[in-house]
Amino acid sequence: MRAKLSACIIPVDAEVSRLFARQFINKLFENAAFREEFELVKKEWAEKVRKAVKIWRMCYKQCSALNLKQQSLYWSKRFPIKSL
């Protein structure tokens, strides 16, 4: 009985979800308004990445002259870990 069931081609939930997601994304990109908005979001995120890289480089240059203890103190002040 088990061999007969395994021979059937039944998509699992993950496969069905993947297919649905692909179809959903394809439908979104058929919409011209969505594509325009998507391009704006891509530009916005590219700018955020540029700013983050700029900050990272600045911090890296400042920390490169410090020893490890000073570096950890610097980063903990710059990005404090908030307890839950």
N, C-alpha and C positions, 0 to 999 in steps of 0.2 A: 504494500500500500504506500509506504513511504517513497519508494522509487518512482511510482506513478506520479505522486504529487510533485516531486522534485523535477520531473520531466516537463511539467507545465510551465509556460512562460508567463509568470505573474510579476509585474514590476513591484518592487518594494516601495515603501513610503518615501525613502530618500530619492529614489529615481523619479517618482511621480512629482515630488516637490521640485526637483531640479528641472524637469520638463516644464512644469507650470511657470517657474521663475524665468526660464529662458523665453517662453511665449509672452509672458507679461512684459519683460524688458523690450522685446521686439515690438510689441504694440506701443509702448511708450515712445520709442524712437521713431515710430511712424508719424507721430504728432509733431508738427513744425514748431509749435509754441514750446513744447517740452525740449526739443533740440536747442532752441535759442536760450532757454533758461539753463540748460545743462552746460552750454558753452560759457555762460556768465559764471556759473559755479566753478567750472574748471579754472577760469582766470582768477577768481577770488582765492581758491585754494593754492594756486601756484604762487600768488603774492604772499600768502601766509607762510608757505614753505620758504620762500626767499627771505622773509623777515626772520623766521626761526633759524635758518642757517647763518644769517648775519649775526644774530644774538649768540649762537653757539660759537662762532669763530671768535667773537669778542671775548666771551667767557674763557675760551680755550687759551687765547693769548694771555689773558690775565692770570690764569692758573698755571701756565707752563713754567713760570718762574718760582712757583710755590712748591714746598714739599708736600707730601701726602696728607699730613695732619692739617696743614693750612688749607689744602684743597678741599678736604672733607668739610671743614668749618665753613669755607666760602660757599660751597654748594648747599649746605644745610641752611644757611641764612638766606640764600637766593631762592631756594625752592623748599620751604619747610614742609615736613610731612605732618599732616593733620591727622590726629587720632579720630577713630570713628566714634 
